[in-house]
Amino acid sequence: MTINLINLEIISPAKELPNNFKNVKSYTYNAHSIVKADKITILSPDPFSPGESQLNLPVNTALDIKYYVQEKVKFTYALTGVILNPTTDTLEIKIKANYQIKVGL
């Protein structure tokens, strides 16, 4: 099982700096589960150039996450980052992830 795409979109009304993705200096996207407690880094772009309201995350499409995502297992994502300036408004963000699952007999 791999992740092929992760996209973040600000769904609240369009915002000026510092309340959009251009204010993000760096970020990391990690995951872990109760089965595999060690965290895996799904991505950590350096450098990157975000858009104002959308951010396409450059995922590692070769990273197999099948042991992190199993039946009845809690799978946790953590997006952390550094911003250039404090935000002055609340941002509502929608996250879209696309997974590829290969099944064999």
C-alpha positions as CSV (number, residue, x, y, z in Angstrom):
1,M,0.0,0.0,0.0
2,T,1.4,3.4,-1.0
3,I,0.3,7.0,-0.9
4,N,0.3,8.6,-4.3
5,L,-1.0,12.0,-3.6
6,I,-1.7,14.4,-0.7
7,N,-3.3,17.7,-1.3
8,L,-4.1,20.5,1.2
9,E,-6.6,23.2,0.3
10,I,-7.7,26.2,2.3
11,I,-11.5,26.0,2.1
12,S,-12.3,29.1,4.1
13,P,-12.5,32.3,2.1
14,A,-9.3,33.4,0.3
15,K,-6.9,35.0,2.7
16,E,-4.0,37.4,2.3
17,L,-0.6,36.9,4.0
18,P,0.0,35.7,6.7
19,N,-3.2,33.6,6.4
20,N,-2.3,31.4,3.5
21,F,0.2,28.7,2.5
22,K,2.8,31.3,1.3
23,N,3.4,31.9,5.0
24,V,4.7,28.3,5.5
25,K,8.5,28.1,5.7
26,S,8.8,24.3,6.0
27,Y,6.8,21.3,7.0
28,T,7.0,17.5,7.6
29,Y,4.3,14.9,7.3
30,N,4.6,11.9,9.6
31,A,2.5,8.8,10.3
32,H,2.4,6.1,13.0
33,S,-0.1,3.5,14.3
34,I,-0.6,1.4,17.4
35,V,0.9,-1.6,15.5
36,K,4.0,0.3,14.3
37,A,4.8,2.9,16.9
38,D,7.9,4.2,15.1
39,K,7.0,7.2,13.0
40,I,7.6,7.2,9.3
41,T,8.2,10.4,7.4
42,I,5.9,10.5,4.4
43,L,7.4,13.7,3.2
44,S,9.6,16.6,4.1
45,P,10.2,18.8,1.1
46,D,13.2,21.1,1.0
47,P,12.9,23.5,-0.7
48,F,9.2,23.9,-1.7
49,S,7.0,26.6,-3.3
50,P,3.5,26.6,-2.0
51,G,0.5,28.2,-3.7
52,E,-1.7,30.6,-1.8
53,S,-4.7,28.3,-1.2
54,Q,-3.5,24.8,-2.4
55,L,-0.5,22.8,-1.4
56,N,0.4,19.5,-3.3
57,L,2.7,17.5,-1.0
58,P,5.5,15.6,-2.8
59,V,5.0,12.2,-1.2
60,N,7.4,9.2,-1.3
61,T,5.4,6.9,-3.6
62,A,7.7,4.0,-2.9
63,L,7.1,4.0,0.8
64,D,5.1,0.9,1.7
65,I,2.6,1.7,4.6
66,K,0.8,-1.7,4.7
67,Y,2.0,-2.4,8.2
68,Y,0.8,0.9,9.5
69,V,-2.7,0.6,8.0
70,Q,-4.3,-2.7,9.0
71,E,-7.8,-3.8,9.9
72,K,-9.0,-2.1,13.1
73,V,-5.8,-0.2,13.6
74,K,-5.7,3.4,14.5
75,F,-3.5,5.2,11.9
76,T,-2.4,8.7,12.8
77,Y,-1.0,11.5,10.6
78,A,0.8,14.5,11.9
79,L,1.5,17.6,9.8
80,T,3.9,19.9,11.5
81,G,5.6,23.0,10.2
82,V,7.2,26.3,10.7
83,I,5.5,29.6,9.6
84,L,7.2,32.8,8.8
85,N,4.7,35.0,10.7
86,P,1.9,34.3,13.1
87,T,-1.5,33.9,11.5
88,T,-4.2,36.4,12.4
89,D,-7.2,34.2,11.4
90,T,-8.4,30.6,11.6
91,L,-7.9,28.6,8.5
92,E,-10.1,25.7,7.5
93,I,-8.2,23.1,5.5
94,K,-9.3,20.1,3.6
95,I,-6.8,17.2,3.2
96,K,-7.2,14.8,0.2
97,A,-5.1,11.6,0.1
98,N,-4.9,9.1,-2.7
99,Y,-3.8,5.5,-1.9
100,Q,-2.8,2.7,-4.1
101,I,-3.5,-0.8,-2.8
102,K,-2.1,-3.9,-4.5
103,V,-3.8,-7.2,-3.7
104,G,-2.3,-10.6,-4.6
105,L,-3.5,-14.2,-4.4
